[in-house]
């Protein structure tokens, strides 16, 4: 049967496929629009598979709050260019909203997003945008008062660094200052008890080795280690850090003055912990030319 330009346009608009791909899909399926969509989706899945080995270390972190619950999600892409794409941003915002209804990352991948799972939505977007993407992380927080902050926001509620802070007492203005502090200072935990014991022990061993290299007496070494560990813990725990708004106070002291108790926080930064393989420019161009 003859395929009309209107049919091709309709299929292109609904799938984001190229004109020739849309025409071929309709031709292969005798003008059946639903079958053509499935045909393109199969073709898109093939394209997506080819891109799945590419490192997706860019993207966006989105934070959202509803009632007494807040979530932060990280959705990665290969380039910062895609992170600025409105279509990608809209998908990330929808994923963040869906995250409010689930308990973990696997459940989020299976959650409904306009008739498709989140996982399928991302796979379809890989096919239409042409970059590898992945849903990497999800974290929840609850509290009496929740405040969010996004550093260098790319769009409402999303950017490179997203922070959520839970407090009791005080006001939202103080909580927002704390959120900005967390974005800048990147504390490892709220208090010492929340730190990974292995991290603390590793630092202690480093300080022991440094102190013993000094050749000082053992009792002096013990005091050196004690002082250095105290400094280390003040630098990596939120409540022990000097408050960026007023460095004369620790965050704990500032909270006390504000009549607030900080009960928890989330800080999520795009790509942290992802190892990106470096390529020279010529290799990068050659790889891009291969598709």
C-alpha positions in Angstrom: 0.0 0.0 0.0 1.1 3.6 -0.6 2.6 5.4 2.5 1.6 9.0 2.8 3.7 11.9 4.1 1.1 12.4 6.9 1.6 8.9 8.1 5.4 9.3 8.1 5.1 12.6 10.0 2.8 11.0 12.6 5.2 8.2 13.2 8.2 10.5 13.4 6.4 12.7 15.9 5.4 9.8 18.2 8.8 8.0 18.1 11.5 10.6 17.3 12.7 8.3 14.5 14.3 9.6 11.3 12.2 10.2 8.2 13.7 7.2 6.2 13.4 4.9 9.2 9.8 5.9 9.7 8.9 5.4 6.1 10.6 2.0 6.1 8.8 0.9 9.3 5.4 1.7 7.7 6.3 0.0 4.4 7.5 -3.1 6.2 4.3 -3.3 8.2 1.8 -2.3 5.5 1.0 1.0 7.0 0.0 -0.4 10.4 1.0 2.4 12.8 1.2 0.2 16.0 3.2 -2.4 14.2 5.5 0.2 12.8 6.1 1.7 16.3 7.0 -1.8 17.5 9.3 -2.3 14.5 11.1 1.0 15.3 11.3 0.1 19.0 13.0 -3.1 18.1 15.4 -1.2 15.8 16.0 1.3 18.6 16.8 -1.4 21.1 19.4 -2.7 18.7 20.9 0.8 18.5 20.8 1.2 22.3 22.6 -2.1 22.8 25.5 -0.9 20.7 25.8 2.1 23.0 25.5 0.3 26.3 29.3 -0.1 26.7 29.9 3.6 26.6 30.6 5.2 29.9 27.8 7.4 31.1 29.3 9.7 33.7 27.5 13.0 32.9 23.8 13.6 33.4 21.7 15.1 36.2 20.8 14.7 39.8 17.2 15.5 40.6 15.8 16.2 44.1 12.1 16.4 45.0 10.1 16.6 48.2 6.5 15.6 48.9 5.1 15.8 52.4 7.7 14.5 54.9 9.6 12.5 52.2 12.4 13.5 49.9 14.2 11.7 47.2 17.4 12.2 45.2 18.0 10.3 41.9 20.9 10.3 39.5 20.4 9.6 35.8 23.5 9.5 33.7 24.3 10.2 30.1 27.5 10.3 28.1 27.8 14.1 27.6 26.9 17.3 29.3 25.2 18.3 26.1 22.4 15.8 26.7 22.1 16.9 30.4 21.0 20.3 28.9 18.5 18.7 26.6 14.9 19.5 27.6 13.6 16.0 26.6 16.2 14.4 28.9 15.4 16.8 31.7 11.7 16.1 31.4 12.4 12.4 31.7 14.6 12.9 34.8 11.9 15.0 36.5 9.3 12.3 35.8 11.7 9.6 37.2 12.2 11.7 40.4 8.4 11.9 40.9 8.1 8.2 40.4 10.8 7.6 43.0 8.6 9.1 45.7 6.4 6.0 45.4 9.0 3.2 45.6 11.5 1.9 48.1 14.6 1.0 46.1 16.3 1.3 42.8 15.1 -2.0 41.3 11.5 -1.0 42.1 12.0 2.4 40.5 13.2 0.7 37.3 10.0 -1.2 37.2 7.8 1.7 38.1 5.2 3.0 35.7 6.0 6.1 33.7 3.1 6.9 31.4 2.4 3.3 30.4 6.0 2.2 30.2 8.4 1.1 32.9 11.2 3.6 33.9 13.7 1.1 32.5 11.9 0.9 29.1 11.5 4.7 29.0 15.3 5.1 29.4 16.0 2.5 26.7 13.7 4.3 24.3 15.4 7.6 25.1 18.8 6.0 24.3 17.4 5.1 20.9 16.0 8.6 20.1 18.8 10.8 21.6 21.6 8.4 20.7 23.6 8.2 23.9 24.0 5.6 26.5 22.0 6.5 29.7 21.5 4.8 33.0 19.5 5.1 36.2 22.3 4.9 38.7 21.2 5.9 42.2 18.2 6.5 44.4 18.2 7.8 48.0 15.4 8.6 50.4 15.1 10.8 53.4 12.3 11.7 55.8 12.0 14.4 58.4 9.9 17.0 60.2 11.2 19.7 57.9 12.8 18.9 54.5 14.7 21.4 52.4 16.4 20.9 49.0 19.1 22.7 47.2 20.6 22.2 43.8 24.0 23.7 43.0 24.2 25.3 39.5 20.7 24.1 38.6 20.2 23.1 34.9 16.4 23.1 35.4 14.0 23.3 38.3 15.1 20.7 41.0 18.0 19.2 39.0 21.7 19.9 38.4 25.2 18.5 39.0 24.9 18.5 42.8 21.6 17.9 44.7 21.2 18.2 48.5 18.3 17.3 50.8 18.4 18.2 54.6 16.1 17.0 57.3 15.7 19.2 60.5 13.6 19.5 63.6 13.0 23.0 64.8 14.6 26.2 63.5 13.4 27.5 60.1 13.7 26.7 56.5 16.2 29.6 55.9 18.7 28.0 58.3 18.1 24.6 56.8 18.8 26.0 53.3 22.1 27.5 54.5 23.0 24.0 55.8 22.1 22.5 52.4 24.4 25.0 50.7 27.1 24.2 53.2 26.8 20.5 52.4 27.0 21.1 48.7 30.3 23.0 49.2 31.9 21.0 52.0 30.8 17.5 51.0 30.7 15.9 54.5 31.0 12.1 54.6 28.4 11.7 57.4 26.3 13.6 59.9 28.3 12.4 63.0 31.3 10.2 63.7 29.1 7.2 64.6 27.8 7.2 61.0 31.3 7.0 59.4 32.5 3.7 57.8 34.8 2.2 60.5 37.2 1.1 57.8 37.6 4.7 56.6 38.4 5.8 60.2 40.8 3.0 60.8 42.6 3.6 57.5 43.1 7.3 58.4 44.3 6.3 61.9 47.0 3.9 60.4 48.1 6.7 58.0 48.5 9.1 61.0 50.3 6.5 63.0 52.8 6.0 60.2 53.3 9.7 59.7 53.8 10.2 63.5 56.3 7.4 63.8 58.4 8.8 61.0 59.0 11.8 63.2 61.0 9.7 65.6 59.3 11.3 68.7 58.7 9.3 71.9 55.7 7.0 72.0 53.7 9.1 74.4 54.2 12.1 72.2 53.2 10.1 69.1 49.9 9.0 70.8 49.0 12.7 71.5 49.9 13.6 67.9 47.6 10.9 66.6 44.8 11.9 68.9 45.0 15.5 67.8 45.2 14.6 64.1 42.2 12.2 64.3 40.2 14.8 66.1 40.9 17.2 63.2 40.1 14.6 60.6 36.8 13.8 62.2 35.8 17.5 62.4 36.6 17.9 58.7 34.5 14.9 57.4 31.5 15.0 59.7 28.8 17.6 59.1 28.2 18.7 62.7 32.0 19.0 63.3 32.7 21.2 60.2 33.2 24.9 60.3 30.0 26.5 59.1 30.6 28.2 55.7 28.2 31.0 56.6 30.1 31.7 59.8 33.4 29.8 60.1 33.8 30.8 63.7 31.0 28.3 64.5 30.8 24.6 63.8 27.6 23.4 62.1 26.5 21.9 65.4 27.0 25.3 67.2 25.1 27.1 64.4 22.2 24.6 64.6 22.1 25.2 68.4 21.9 28.9 67.9 19.2 28.5 65.3 17.1 26.3 67.6 17.4 23.4 65.1 18.4 19.8 65.1 19.9 18.4 61.9 18.6 14.8 61.7 19.9 13.7 58.3 21.1 14.7 54.8 21.7 13.5 51.3 24.3 14.9 49.0 24.4 13.4 45.5 26.8 14.6 42.8 26.7 13.5 39.2 29.3 10.9 38.3 31.0 10.6 41.6 32.9 7.3 41.8 32.6 6.6 38.1 35.9 5.9 36.4 36.0 7.4 33.0 38.5 5.9 30.4 40.5 8.7 28.8 41.0 8.7 25.1 43.1 10.9 22.9 41.3 13.2 20.5 42.0 11.2 17.4 40.7 8.0 19.0 37.6 9.9 20.1 36.9 11.2 16.6 37.5 7.7 15.1 35.1 6.1 17.6 32.4 8.7 16.9 32.7 8.1 13.2 32.1 4.4 13.7 28.8 5.2 15.5 
